[in-house]
Amino acid sequence: MRKCLFYLPVFFLTVFFSAFLSGFFPDFLSGRPLFAHERCYVKWVNDGDTIVLADGRHIRYIGINAPEIDHENKKAEFFGYTAKKYNKRLVLSKTVRLEFDKETHDRYGRILAYVFLNNGVFVNKVMIEKGYAYCLSRRPNNKYDQVLLQSQRDAMSAKRGIWRNWKEKKARYWGNRRSKRFHYSICAFGKKITRENKIVFLRKWDAFWAGYAPCKKCMAGEK
């Protein structure tokens, strides 16, 4: 009997770690289990980088950022509605496969995921390569950063979507090697970048080409 009591905890620990290693872990915010790979039905598209599943969970695409839409005031940044429309074409009323990275939720409680169609199409990548979004690298979720960056460079070279009719204004930009964000040189956040992390860009284009994303404070709403 004592032997049985001894082996029970060992058995449960083995089951727990096997489940953990196989990619199973709880979704603490929704109470639902979250797997390393999960198939779900898309019932709603919020914009170019956010969708809602049939069970009500909100999914934010990892590694990309599409132009914002202010649903309350019915306003959008340049290309916002166009990006949403294309995202709807890709995923609405379809079953998709979700793949997760190291960090599974953002500060708003949305689930962070790479989204794939049943035919293997990588939705995050397609939104970038068609010019409906740009790269938004954020540690520790960097699994597909290089894939997404190459797609962005292809879109930029072909002048697709947001890169079409691109215009620059003379300015000096400071990039942060650590955060992969770039700022106007007068931005308070840009001024906080340490010397070893700072990189100077003379064009936004060069910053995007290098995989940097614009500061949400000093460049909010800019094309």
C-alpha positions as CSV (number, residue, x, y, z in Angstrom):
1,M,0.0,0.0,0.0
2,R,2.8,2.4,0.9
3,K,4.5,1.6,-2.4
4,C,1.2,2.6,-4.3
5,L,1.0,5.8,-2.3
6,F,4.6,6.6,-3.3
7,Y,4.1,6.0,-7.0
8,L,0.9,8.0,-7.3
9,P,2.5,11.4,-7.1
10,V,5.2,10.2,-9.5
11,F,2.6,9.1,-11.9
12,F,0.7,12.5,-11.8
13,L,4.0,14.4,-12.2
14,T,4.9,12.3,-15.2
15,V,1.5,13.0,-16.8
16,F,1.8,16.8,-16.0
17,F,5.2,17.1,-17.6
18,S,4.2,15.0,-20.6
19,A,1.3,17.3,-21.2
20,F,3.5,20.4,-20.7
21,L,6.1,19.1,-23.2
22,S,3.5,18.2,-25.7
23,G,2.3,21.8,-25.9
24,F,-0.7,21.7,-23.5
25,F,-1.0,24.6,-21.1
26,P,-4.0,26.4,-19.6
27,D,-5.5,29.6,-21.0
28,F,-5.9,31.3,-17.7
29,L,-8.0,34.2,-19.0
30,S,-10.7,32.2,-20.7
31,G,-10.5,29.0,-18.6
32,R,-10.1,27.0,-21.7
33,P,-7.1,24.8,-22.5
34,L,-4.6,26.2,-25.0
35,F,-2.5,23.8,-27.1
36,A,0.7,24.5,-29.1
37,H,-1.5,23.9,-32.2
38,E,-5.2,24.4,-32.2
39,R,-7.9,24.5,-34.9
40,C,-10.7,27.1,-34.6
41,Y,-13.5,28.6,-36.5
42,V,-13.3,32.4,-37.3
43,K,-16.7,34.2,-36.7
44,W,-15.5,37.9,-36.9
45,V,-12.7,40.0,-38.2
46,N,-11.9,43.2,-36.3
47,D,-9.2,44.6,-38.5
48,G,-6.1,43.6,-40.4
49,D,-4.5,41.8,-37.5
50,T,-7.2,40.8,-35.1
51,I,-10.0,38.2,-35.3
52,V,-12.6,36.7,-33.0
53,L,-13.2,32.9,-32.8
54,A,-16.6,31.2,-32.5
55,D,-16.0,30.7,-28.8
56,G,-15.5,34.4,-28.3
57,R,-11.7,34.4,-27.9
58,H,-9.9,37.3,-29.5
59,I,-6.7,36.5,-31.5
60,R,-4.0,39.0,-32.2
61,Y,-1.6,38.1,-35.1
62,I,2.0,37.8,-33.9
63,G,4.7,39.8,-35.6
64,I,2.6,42.2,-37.7
65,N,0.7,45.4,-37.3
66,A,-2.1,46.6,-39.7
67,P,-3.4,50.1,-39.8
68,E,-5.7,50.9,-36.9
69,I,-9.5,51.2,-37.0
70,D,-11.4,53.3,-34.4
71,H,-14.6,51.3,-34.5
72,E,-16.3,53.6,-31.9
73,N,-15.8,56.8,-34.0
74,K,-15.9,54.9,-37.3
75,K,-12.5,56.2,-38.4
76,A,-9.4,54.4,-39.6
77,E,-5.8,55.0,-40.4
78,F,-4.7,55.0,-44.1
79,F,-5.4,51.5,-45.6
80,G,-7.2,50.4,-42.4
81,Y,-10.5,49.3,-44.0
82,T,-8.7,47.8,-47.0
83,A,-6.5,45.7,-44.7
84,K,-9.6,44.5,-42.8
85,K,-11.4,43.6,-46.0
86,Y,-8.5,41.5,-47.2
87,N,-8.2,39.8,-43.8
88,K,-11.9,38.9,-44.0
89,R,-11.3,37.4,-47.5
90,L,-8.6,35.2,-46.0
91,V,-10.1,33.9,-42.8
92,L,-13.8,34.8,-42.1
93,S,-16.1,31.8,-41.7
94,K,-13.1,29.4,-42.1
95,T,-11.4,27.0,-39.8
96,V,-7.8,28.1,-39.1
97,R,-4.9,26.5,-37.3
98,L,-3.4,28.6,-34.5
99,E,0.3,28.2,-33.6
100,F,1.7,29.8,-30.4
101,D,5.0,31.2,-29.3
102,K,6.6,31.8,-25.9
103,E,4.2,34.5,-24.8
104,T,0.6,33.6,-25.3
105,H,-1.3,36.8,-24.3
106,D,-0.9,40.5,-24.7
107,R,-1.7,43.2,-22.1
108,Y,-5.3,43.4,-23.4
109,G,-5.9,39.7,-22.8
110,R,-5.9,38.8,-26.4
111,I,-4.4,35.5,-27.5
112,L,-1.2,35.9,-29.5
113,A,-0.9,33.5,-32.5
114,Y,0.4,32.7,-35.9
115,V,-2.6,31.8,-38.0
116,F,-2.6,29.2,-40.8
117,L,-5.3,28.2,-43.3
118,N,-6.1,24.5,-43.8
119,N,-4.1,24.6,-47.1
120,G,-1.0,25.8,-45.2
121,V,-1.2,29.5,-46.1
122,F,0.5,31.6,-43.4
123,V,-2.0,34.4,-42.8
124,N,0.4,36.7,-40.8
125,K,2.9,36.4,-43.7
126,V,0.3,37.0,-46.4
127,M,-1.0,40.2,-44.8
128,I,2.6,41.6,-44.9
129,E,3.6,40.4,-48.3
130,K,0.4,41.9,-49.9
131,G,1.2,45.2,-48.2
132,Y,-1.7,45.3,-45.7
133,A,0.5,45.3,-42.6
134,Y,4.2,45.8,-41.6
135,C,6.5,43.8,-39.3
136,L,6.1,44.3,-35.6
137,S,8.9,42.4,-33.8
138,R,8.3,41.9,-30.1
139,R,10.3,39.6,-27.9
140,P,10.1,36.8,-26.9
141,N,7.8,35.9,-29.8
142,N,10.4,36.0,-32.6
143,K,10.0,32.6,-34.2
144,Y,9.1,33.9,-37.7
145,D,10.7,37.3,-37.6
146,Q,13.0,36.7,-40.5
147,V,10.3,35.1,-42.6
148,L,8.0,38.1,-42.0
149,L,10.8,40.6,-42.7
150,Q,11.6,39.0,-46.0
151,S,7.9,39.2,-46.9
152,Q,7.9,42.9,-46.0
153,R,11.0,43.6,-48.2
154,D,9.2,41.9,-51.1
155,A,6.1,44.0,-50.6
156,M,8.3,47.2,-50.3
157,S,10.2,46.3,-53.5
158,A,7.0,45.7,-55.4
159,K,5.4,48.8,-53.9
160,R,2.3,46.9,-52.8
161,G,-0.4,48.2,-50.5
162,I,0.8,50.7,-47.9
163,W,4.1,51.0,-49.8
164,R,2.5,52.2,-52.9
165,N,3.0,56.0,-53.6
166,W,5.4,56.1,-50.7
167,K,6.4,59.7,-49.6
168,E,9.1,60.7,-47.3
169,K,9.6,63.9,-45.4
170,K,13.1,65.1,-44.3
171,A,13.7,64.0,-40.8
172,R,16.2,62.1,-38.6
173,Y,15.1,58.9,-36.9
174,W,16.6,57.0,-34.0
175,G,16.1,53.3,-33.9
176,N,16.3,51.1,-30.8
177,R,18.2,47.9,-31.5
178,R,16.7,46.3,-28.4
179,S,13.0,47.1,-29.0
180,K,13.1,47.2,-32.8
181,R,11.2,50.6,-32.7
182,F,12.2,53.8,-34.4
183,H,11.4,57.4,-33.3
184,Y,11.7,61.0,-34.4
185,S,14.9,62.4,-33.0
186,I,12.8,64.8,-30.9
187,C,10.6,62.0,-29.4
188,A,10.9,61.7,-25.6
189,F,11.2,57.9,-26.0
190,G,13.8,58.2,-28.7
191,K,15.9,60.4,-26.4
192,K,16.0,57.6,-23.8
193,I,17.7,55.1,-26.1
194,T,21.1,54.2,-24.8
195,R,24.2,54.8,-27.1
196,E,24.9,51.1,-27.6
197,N,21.3,50.5,-28.6
198,K,20.8,53.5,-30.9
199,I,20.9,53.3,-34.7
200,V,20.3,56.4,-36.9
201,F,18.1,56.3,-40.0
202,L,17.7,59.1,-42.5
203,R,14.5,57.7,-44.0
204,K,11.5,55.8,-42.6
205,W,11.9,53.4,-45.6
206,D,15.4,52.3,-44.3
207,A,14.0,51.7,-40.8
208,F,11.2,49.5,-42.1
209,W,13.6,47.7,-44.4
210,A,15.7,46.9,-41.4
211,G,12.7,45.5,-39.6
212,Y,12.0,48.4,-37.2
213,A,8.4,49.5,-36.5
214,P,7.4,53.1,-35.9
215,C,6.8,54.5,-32.4
216,K,3.1,54.6,-31.5
217,K,3.5,58.0,-29.7
218,C,5.5,60.3,-32.0
219,M,4.2,58.7,-35.3
220,A,0.6,57.9,-34.4
221,G,-1.6,57.8,-37.4
222,E,1.1,58.6,-39.9
223,K,1.2,56.8,-43.3
